[in-house]
């Protein structure tokens, strides 16, 4: 089996949101302008569109794990949408109704954990010589999972929001809250 590589990006700025009874986490998973210095001294970046094939094949099935514990634990969330923006690849994850998922959301809301990390298998890359040395551009990669992690590699990626929808909150859903109250 091909070894899965991981790259981590930090986040800032969080908004809370719940919808349809689920909680959501949204963030930049891969920044297009970001560079990562690998342990071997090379730098690395992802070309815009590097994950297009994976997202077409299984975009709504990419799991979110605490750290990169994909081989030892169950996921805390699953991707539900992807957006290729100017800044990077943005994902939204529907979070599980588990204690571990609640912990992840709490850590994100409180700003205690600062990263998202992509677990991938390189498919096609090109090497360039830059003023800073050798640079690897990931042209195509197969995304395996995303990790919610505390040590970032790419500073540009970040959690953008945590969503939660409370149907009983009279400010968020006044008509539904009144309707539910009538039958309580």
N, C-alpha and C positions, 0 to 999 in steps of 0.2 A: 504494500500500500504506500502511496505517496505521502510524504510527511506534510502535515498542515502547518503553515506559517501563520504568525499572528502579528498584527500591527495595531497599536493603540493610539487613540486620539483623545484629547481633553475636551471638557465642555464647560460652559458657564451659562447663566441665565435660564431659570426654570419657571415654568408656569404649570399649575395643577389643573387637571381636567379629567372627568369621568364621563363616559357616554355609554349608553345601552347596557348599563350595569357592569361594564368593564372599565379598567384603568389602562391608560396608554402612556408610553414613553416614546418620545420622538427626538431624534438627534442626527447629526452629521456623522456617518459611519466612516466615510472615506473622503478626505479633503483633496480636491484636484490640485491645489497649489502647494500642498504640504510635502515636506521632505523628511525622511527618517534616516538617521545615521545608523547603519547596521553594525553589529559587533565586528565584522571583518573589515571595517573602515570604508566600505562603499556607502553611497547615499542611495535612497530609493524613493520613487514616487509612483503614483498610479495615473495612467492616462485616462482621460474622461471616456467613459464607456467600457472600461475594462471588465465590468461585471454584467454587461448587457445580456449575454447568453444565459448566465446563471439566473438572472432575474426573470427572463422569459420562461425558463424551464421550471423554476421553483421559487419564484419571488415571494409567494405567500406562505412558504414553508420554512423560511430561514429561522432557526431557533435563536433565542437570546439566553445566554447563560451568565451566572455570576462568575466572574473571572473567565477562564477558558476551560471550565470543568466539564466539557462536553463528553468526556469518556467516563466520568464518575458520578454525575448527577443528572437529574432531569432539568429541562429548561424552565426558566421563570417567565418566559414570554415567547411570542411568535410574531414574525413580521406580517403586517397586513397591508402596507403600502410602501412604495418607494418613489422618490422624486429625484431626478437628475437636475440639480440646480447649478448655477454658475460657481458657487463655492464648493460644492461636493455632492456626494450621494447621501441623501437624507432618507432615513427609514423611520417608520412608525411601527411600534410593537404593541400588541395587545397583551397585557400582563395576566398571568395566571391568578387564580384566587387561592393563593397559598401564602403561608407565612414568609417564605423566602422571597416571593415577589413583592410582598408588602414591605419587607426590609429593604429591597432594592429601591423601591419608590421613595421610602423615607430617607434613605441615604442620598438620593438624587435631589429631593426637595430641600434637604438641609445643607446641601453643598458639601457633604462629607466625602463623597466619591467623585472623582473628576475625569472619568474616561469611558470611552467606548472603544472596542477593539475588534477588528475584523480577522477572522480565521479563514485562510484561503490556501488554495493550491495554485501555484504559478502555472500558467499554460503557455503564454508567449511573452517574451521580454526582449528589450533591446538595451544595449549598453552604450553609453555616451561618455565622452571625455569632456568634463566641465572644469572651470577654474578651481573648483574645490576638490577635483579628482574624478575617479570613476563613478558613474551614476547609472543605476539600473532603473529603467522605466517599465513598469508592469503594463503591458499592452492588453493582455487578456488573463484573467484569473477566475478560478471557480470558487465562489464563496461557499464556505462550509457552515459557518455560524458567526454570530456577533457576541462579544463578551462585554459585560458591564464590569469595568476594572478600575483600579485605583492608581495605576502607573501609566501615564500617557507617553506615546511615542510621537504622535502628531498633535501639535498644539492647536491646530485650526479646527479640529472636529470637536463637537460638543453636543450635549443633550440640550435640545431646544425647549422641550416642554414635557410635563407630566400631566396627563389629563384625567379628570375624574368627574362624573356627572352624578349628582344626587337628585333623584326625581322628587324627593320630599323637601328639598330646599325651596322655600317660597320665593327667594330672589332669583334662583336659576330657572325654576319651572313652576311659576305661580299657579297656573290652571291645574296642572297635575297634582300639586301639593294640596290644593283645595279639594279636588275630586277625591283623592285618597283619604283626606281628613273627614270627608262626609260619611265614609263607611267604617271609620275606626271605632 
